[in-house]
């Protein structure tokens, strides 16, 4: 088994953090996004969509998509549970994981892709769209701060994959100018707590 | 238990189709998107993000996000399996479900939101962005046609939630001008087969 990885991109970090929480070690194969290795035929045979991460099993089976890779490891090694305990909790955790993706990760990613000079070479930018997405993402940070007033983690009383998605998103998109404001004390408390976990260094 | 629903929108249809495949009946509560009922305080207490569908359990627990709602029913009634059989297959199905969301649904939805006159009142449109997303989505339809050359369904030999996501997406976004071309014979064969399932009328 091997995990095609990149230490600069946010999605591979989601999987590395998930694996670190479970104490699972998987050999990493670096993919150099800066030289465009992900768009070369060799990597496109593994991941036709050129995305990282990708998990290759010993029989050659490929699993793409960070959350699908995490689901695989959750099934192989349920402990500690990061995707819910039982039917209802699994649905609630999936809801929050997805809300963090659609309401936070995507608007921040769109802002970054469409406004950052770093992405000008790679992306056919529409800055007007990016700036509108910045407003959406910043509003969601405010909502998160209120949501975290009465619960310890994103999906409730336990650390889950929803925290990993939200934390790696906020951490990475500092690059696009996003930040937790001094007034967002619940969000700051949560962020600092996640940041202090050993898995945050994965 | 009740499902907040809307018959015009594509996401509630994903859940209705999933339930129809399982033979599960859930009382539906219509939410009128045309009059903005989803943005009123009463519905926002149920779904703070104003999205449909939303599942309300008898104890008041709310599950948002179509795929999380499907996951809940998959757990309650595993047969017929629509989200994979066993650990590896569940990951593969999740990969395809997500690829259909990120590579097809989102580009088509962005095209519709940012270019359709129907959405001009509701969305702060950036037509330039929408037209670029149209190219991305059409390219993905071409890729799907090639992928379906050697398999019956999106995720392999069995019908899954990935087919539901892709089918309801292609069907709905005809509204934005998307269509299967005469050359896309594999895609057409797949589409017609899904369309003929009784659940497609749900």
HADDOCK unambig.tbl for C-alpha pairs under 7 A between the chains (distance, minus, plus):
assign (segid A and resid 63 and name CA) (segid B and resid 92 and name CA) 6.30 0.50 0.50
assign (segid A and resid 63 and name CA) (segid B and resid 95 and name CA) 6.71 0.50 0.50
assign (segid A and resid 64 and name CA) (segid B and resid 95 and name CA) 5.91 0.50 0.50
assign (segid A and resid 65 and name CA) (segid B and resid 95 and name CA) 5.59 0.50 0.50
assign (segid A and resid 68 and name CA) (segid B and resid 91 and name CA) 4.89 0.50 0.50
assign (segid A and resid 68 and name CA) (segid B and resid 94 and name CA) 5.38 0.50 0.50
assign (segid A and resid 68 and name CA) (segid B and resid 95 and name CA) 5.23 0.50 0.50
assign (segid A and resid 69 and name CA) (segid B and resid 91 and name CA) 6.55 0.50 0.50
assign (segid A and resid 71 and name CA) (segid B and resid 91 and name CA) 5.90 0.50 0.50
assign (segid A and resid 72 and name CA) (segid B and resid 87 and name CA) 5.91 0.50 0.50
assign (segid A and resid 72 and name CA) (segid B and resid 88 and name CA) 6.12 0.50 0.50
assign (segid A and resid 72 and name CA) (segid B and resid 91 and name CA) 5.29 0.50 0.50
assign (segid A and resid 75 and name CA) (segid B and resid 87 and name CA) 5.31 0.50 0.50
assign (segid A and resid 76 and name CA) (segid B and resid 87 and name CA) 6.92 0.50 0.50
assign (segid A and resid 87 and name CA) (segid B and resid 72 and name CA) 5.90 0.50 0.50
assign (segid A and resid 87 and name CA) (segid B and resid 75 and name CA) 5.30 0.50 0.50
assign (segid A and resid 87 and name CA) (segid B and resid 76 and name CA) 6.91 0.50 0.50
assign (segid A and resid 88 and name CA) (segid B and resid 72 and name CA) 6.11 0.50 0.50
assign (segid A and resid 91 and name CA) (segid B and resid 68 and name CA) 4.89 0.50 0.50
assign (segid A and resid 91 and name CA) (segid B and resid 69 and name CA) 6.55 0.50 0.50
assign (segid A and resid 91 and name CA) (segid B and resid 71 and name CA) 5.89 0.50 0.50
assign (segid A and resid 91 and name CA) (segid B and resid 72 and name CA) 5.28 0.50 0.50
assign (segid A and resid 92 and name CA) (segid B and resid 63 and name CA) 6.30 0.50 0.50
assign (segid A and resid 94 and name CA) (segid B and resid 68 and name CA) 5.39 0.50 0.50
assign (segid A and resid 95 and name CA) (segid B and resid 63 and name CA) 6.72 0.50 0.50
assign (segid A and resid 95 and name CA) (segid B and resid 64 and name CA) 5.93 0.50 0.50
assign (segid A and resid 95 and name CA) (segid B and resid 65 and name CA) 5.64 0.50 0.50
assign (segid A and resid 95 and name CA) (segid B and resid 68 and name CA) 5.24 0.50 0.50
assign (segid A and resid 126 and name CA) (segid B and resid 129 and name CA) 6.15 0.50 0.50
assign (segid A and resid 129 and name CA) (segid B and resid 126 and name CA) 6.15 0.50 0.50
assign (segid A and resid 129 and name CA) (segid B and resid 129 and name CA) 6.84 0.50 0.50
